[in-house]
Amino acid sequence: MERWSGKVALVTGASSGIGAAIAQELVRQGLKVVGLARRVERVEELAAGLKNAPGKLYAVKADIAKEEDIKAAFDWIKKNLGGVDILVNNAGLGTTEVLSNIGDASWRVLDVNVKGLCICTREALKSMKERGVNNGHIIHINSVLGHSLPNTIPVSIYHASKHAVTVLTEGLRRELVQLGSKTKITSVSPGLVETEIADALGPEIKERIFAHNPCLQAKDIADAVIYTLGTPPHVQVHEITIKPVELS
């Protein structure tokens, strides 16, 4: 991780859960971390607790569903920090809407999980290109549900969004190879993680799932991100799948 010391990382959805855990670990590794979130006050609280860390956390308010917010965030980074070297596309939403009754909640899931991820990726690559950075890293926080479909709960637009992330990861990897770029692209696919995204399921479903299934913690995913960032320049981790040890 020494080569990333002093570099700039952007983490979306940094106000809680996996995003907050990743942002904190990167700051502890000496990076300048920009935490994007709608609830920017939560990121500010995290930053206050990291004052003695070797890096620094900057809180920037943005709604990943809105392209203008994303562009404004990248403009702020360019003006104040120069540009982005690492992008962690973590922001995500869930929904319990079934496909036969699809509505606004599902469209917002696509806006955040797919459209927002794509726009952030585009802007990060643009930032790298402008500064001649050819060895950055883009990490998509995916899901095991982006590689298979559940048997115990209805399929929703959330599952479709994560399958899209899997395809977009591989598509970008191939594109970067064709361009001769050394910038890496990695998908990190956790199983069940105890975070606030489960609140979208409703209290009854959430209780049933977490009471009867082993789950991961946000720091487990942050540790995986640190691992993939710490690999040598010639090594690219395409995919990391993380499940609780109790699951087959």
C-alpha positions in Angstrom: 0.0 0.0 0.0 3.0 2.3 0.3 2.7 3.4 -3.4 -0.8 4.8 -2.7 0.3 7.0 0.2 -0.7 10.6 -0.4 -2.8 9.6 -3.4 -6.5 10.5 -3.8 -9.3 7.9 -3.4 -13.0 8.5 -4.0 -15.5 6.4 -2.1 -19.2 6.7 -2.9 -21.8 5.9 -0.2 -19.3 6.7 2.5 -21.7 7.6 5.3 -22.3 4.2 6.7 -21.7 0.4 6.3 -19.2 -0.8 3.8 -18.4 2.6 2.4 -17.6 4.1 5.8 -15.4 1.1 6.6 -13.5 1.4 3.3 -13.0 5.1 3.7 -11.6 4.7 7.2 -9.2 2.0 6.3 -7.9 4.0 3.3 -7.3 7.0 5.6 -5.4 4.8 8.0 -3.2 3.7 5.0 -2.2 7.3 4.4 -4.5 8.2 1.5 -6.5 11.4 0.9 -10.0 10.1 0.8 -13.1 11.9 -0.5 -16.2 10.4 0.9 -19.4 11.1 -1.1 -22.8 10.8 0.6 -26.1 12.5 0.8 -25.8 12.3 4.6 -22.6 14.3 4.5 -22.7 15.0 8.2 -22.0 11.4 8.9 -18.8 11.5 6.8 -17.8 14.6 8.7 -18.2 12.7 12.0 -16.0 9.9 10.6 -13.4 12.5 9.6 -13.4 14.0 13.1 -12.5 10.6 14.5 -9.5 10.2 12.0 -7.6 13.4 12.8 -4.6 11.5 14.0 -4.5 9.1 11.1 -1.8 9.5 8.4 -4.3 10.3 5.7 -7.3 12.6 5.6 -11.0 12.2 5.0 -12.9 14.9 3.1 -16.7 14.9 3.2 -18.5 16.0 0.0 -22.2 16.0 -0.3 -23.6 14.2 -3.4 -26.5 12.1 -4.5 -25.1 9.4 -6.8 -28.4 9.2 -8.6 -27.8 12.7 -9.9 -25.3 13.3 -12.7 -24.9 17.0 -11.8 -23.9 16.1 -8.2 -21.3 13.6 -9.4 -19.8 16.1 -11.8 -19.8 18.8 -9.1 -17.9 16.4 -6.8 -15.3 15.6 -9.4 -14.9 19.4 -10.0 -14.3 19.9 -6.3 -11.7 17.1 -6.3 -9.9 18.6 -9.3 -9.8 22.1 -7.7 -8.8 21.0 -4.2 -6.9 17.7 -4.6 -5.9 17.5 -8.2 -7.8 14.4 -9.3 -8.7 10.8 -8.5 -6.3 7.9 -8.5 -8.6 5.3 -6.9 -12.4 5.0 -7.3 -14.5 2.8 -5.1 -18.0 2.5 -6.4 -19.8 1.5 -3.2 -23.0 3.4 -3.2 -26.0 1.1 -3.6 -29.7 0.7 -2.9 -31.9 -2.4 -2.4 -35.6 -3.0 -3.0 -38.2 -5.6 -2.3 -40.4 -4.6 -5.3 -41.2 -7.7 -7.4 -40.9 -7.3 -11.2 -44.7 -7.6 -11.7 -45.3 -4.6 -9.4 -42.2 -2.5 -10.4 -42.2 1.2 -9.5 -40.2 4.2 -8.5 -38.1 2.5 -5.9 -36.7 0.1 -8.5 -35.9 3.0 -10.9 -33.9 4.7 -8.2 -32.0 1.4 -7.6 -30.9 1.5 -11.2 -30.1 5.2 -11.0 -27.7 4.5 -8.1 -26.4 1.0 -8.7 -25.9 1.2 -12.4 -26.1 4.7 -13.8 -24.3 6.4 -10.9 -21.6 3.7 -11.0 -21.1 4.3 -14.7 -20.9 8.1 -14.5 -18.5 7.9 -11.6 -16.3 5.5 -13.5 -16.4 7.7 -16.6 -15.4 10.8 -14.6 -12.6 9.0 -12.7 -11.1 7.7 -16.0 -11.3 11.2 -17.4 -9.5 12.6 -14.3 -6.8 10.0 -14.7 -6.3 10.7 -18.4 -6.1 14.4 -17.8 -3.2 13.9 -15.4 -1.4 11.1 -17.3 -2.3 8.6 -14.6 -2.0 5.1 -16.2 -1.9 3.0 -13.1 -5.1 3.8 -11.2 -7.6 1.4 -9.7 -11.4 1.2 -10.0 -13.2 -1.1 -7.6 -16.9 -2.0 -7.9 -18.6 -3.2 -4.7 -20.7 -5.9 -6.3 -22.6 -8.8 -4.7 -22.8 -12.6 -4.9 -26.2 -11.9 -6.3 -24.5 -10.4 -9.3 -23.4 -13.9 -10.2 -26.4 -16.0 -9.4 -30.1 -15.7 -8.5 -31.6 -16.4 -5.1 -33.9 -19.3 -4.4 -35.4 -18.1 -1.2 -36.5 -14.6 -2.0 -38.2 -13.0 -5.1 -35.9 -11.7 -7.9 -35.9 -7.9 -8.0 -34.3 -5.1 -10.0 -31.6 -5.1 -7.3 -30.4 -8.5 -8.6 -30.5 -7.2 -12.2 -28.4 -4.2 -11.2 -25.7 -6.3 -9.7 -25.6 -8.6 -12.7 -25.1 -5.4 -14.7 -22.1 -4.5 -12.5 -20.6 -7.9 -13.2 -20.9 -7.3 -17.0 -19.7 -3.7 -16.7 -16.6 -4.7 -14.8 -15.5 -7.2 -17.4 -16.4 -4.8 -20.2 -14.2 -2.1 -18.7 -11.4 -4.5 -18.1 -11.3 -5.5 -21.8 -11.5 -1.9 -22.8 -8.6 -0.9 -20.6 -6.5 -3.8 -22.0 -7.3 -2.7 -25.6 -6.2 0.8 -24.7 -2.9 -0.4 -23.2 -3.8 1.0 -19.8 -2.3 -0.3 -16.6 -5.3 0.9 -14.6 -6.9 -2.0 -12.8 -10.6 -2.9 -12.4 -11.9 -5.2 -9.7 -15.3 -6.5 -8.6 -15.7 -7.3 -4.9 -18.7 -9.5 -4.3 -19.8 -10.0 -0.7 -22.5 -12.3 0.6 -24.8 -11.1 3.3 -23.3 -8.1 5.1 -24.9 -6.5 8.2 -25.4 -2.9 6.9 -28.2 -0.3 6.6 -29.0 -1.4 3.1 -31.0 -4.2 4.6 -33.4 -1.6 6.0 -35.0 -1.5 2.6 -36.2 -5.0 3.1 -38.5 -4.0 6.0 -38.2 -5.0 9.6 -39.8 -8.4 9.3 -37.8 -9.6 6.4 -34.6 -8.1 7.8 -35.1 -9.8 11.1 -35.8 -13.1 9.5 -32.7 -12.9 7.3 -30.2 -11.8 9.9 -31.5 -14.0 12.7 -31.2 -17.2 10.7 -28.2 -16.6 8.4 -24.5 -16.0 9.1 -23.3 -12.6 7.9 -20.2 -10.6 7.2 -19.2 -7.2 8.7 -18.4 -4.1 6.8 -14.7 -4.3 7.8 -14.4 -7.7 6.1 -15.2 -6.0 2.8 -12.8 -3.1 3.6 -10.0 -5.6 4.2 -10.6 -7.2 0.8 -10.4 -3.7 -0.8 -7.1 -3.1 0.9 -5.8 -6.5 -0.2 -6.6 -5.8 -3.9 -5.1 -2.3 -3.8 -1.9 -3.8 -2.2 -1.2 -6.2 -5.0 1.9 -5.5 -7.2 1.4 -3.4 -10.3 1.6 -6.5 -12.6 -1.2 -8.3 -10.7 -4.9 -7.6 -11.3 -7.5 -9.2 -9.1 -10.6 -9.5 -11.4 -13.0 -10.8 -8.8 -13.2 -11.3 -5.0 -16.1 -13.3 -3.7 -16.6 -13.2 0.1 -18.9 -15.4 2.1 -19.2 -16.3 5.8 -17.2 -19.5 6.5 -20.4 -21.3 7.6 -21.8 -21.2 4.1 -20.9 -23.8 1.5 
